Amino acid sequence: MFVKLLADFTVLIHFLWIVFLFVGGLWGRRKRLFKIFHLSGLAFALIIQLFDWYCPLTHLEVWLRAKHHPNLTYTGSFIIYYIERIIYLEISRTLVLLFTILLMCFNIWIYLRK
């Protein structure tokens, strides 16, 4: 049961990380440390997309779920279910790469405007 909770918590952290990548530029304009962390995260997201890698949080979640029960179908809470639907969208790799590049351009624009 504890491993399942860790897997659900990993999905929640993954969701929050994605939200941070989208809106982190708003915080990064005022805080230098946020800016460095946010731009590093965006660069990491771009590298993941360019090399067709999986996010380490995805690997962690899959590993935790396999530890909990390898043959278990999804029976988590509805909140985790819908968060997973948002995180693991069924779209092409090319679209994900395009959205990642657009997200980076948008955040760079936020950082560079006066």
N, C-alpha and C positions, 0 to 999 in steps of 0.2 A: 504493500500500500504506500509506503514512504517513497519508493522509487517512482510510482505513478504520479505522486504529488510533485516530485522533482521534475518529471517530464512535463507536467502541466505548467509548472513554474517556468521552465525553460521556454515554452511556447509564449508565455506572457512576456518574458524578458525579450524574446525575439520580436514580438509585436511592438513593444516599447522602443526597441532599437530602431525599427523601421520608422516609427513616428518621429523619433529624434532625427533621423536622416532627413525627413521631410521638413521639419520645423526648427531644426537646430540652428539654422542661419539667423533666425530671429533672436535667439539668445546669444549667439556668437558675435553679433554686432557689438554687444556691450561688454562681454566677458572674453578676454583673450584666451583663457584656458579652454572655454567652451569652443571657441573658434578653431583652435588647434585640434581638439578632439573631434569636432564635427568634420572638418576638412579631411582629417585622417580617415575617419569612418567612410566618407564619400569616396575617397581614393581606394580604400579597401573594397568597397562595394563594386567599384568599376573594375578592379583587378579580378574579383571573383567572376564578374560577368564576362570579361574578355577571355579568361582562361577556362570558362565553363566549369568552374568549381562549385561545390556546395558550401554554404555558410557553415562555419564550425558549430553554430547553434543548432543547425539542422542535424548534423552528425550526432551531437550530444543528445538531442531529443530522441532520435531513432535508436540510439544505443540504450538510453534509459527505458524506452518502451519495450525493447527486446529483452532487457533484464527483468522487467515487470512480468511479462508474459508474452513470449514470442508469437503465439498463435491467436492471441486475443484480438477480436475485431474492435473497432473504435466504440467505446462505451463511456467516454468522458462526459464532463458537464457540458451543457449547451454553450456556455460562454467560451470554453476552450474550443469547442467544435467550431464556432463561428470565427473565432480569432484565427484558427488554423485555416479556415476557408479564405480569409483575407491574406494571410501570409503566403500560402501555397496556391496562388492563383494558377489556373489552367490556361496560361497564355504561352505563346512561342518564346523561345530564347531570344530571338531578334527583337521582339517588342520589349522584353525585360531590359535588354541592353539599351535600346532607344530611350526608354523611360529613365534608366539610370543616368544616361548622358544628359537628358533634359533636366533631371533633378539637380545634377551637378551645375549645369549652366544657370539654372534658376537661383541656386544658393550662391554661386559666384557673383551673380548680379546683385543679390541682397547685400553681400559683403562689400561690393565696390561702389554702390550708390552712396551719395552723400547724405 
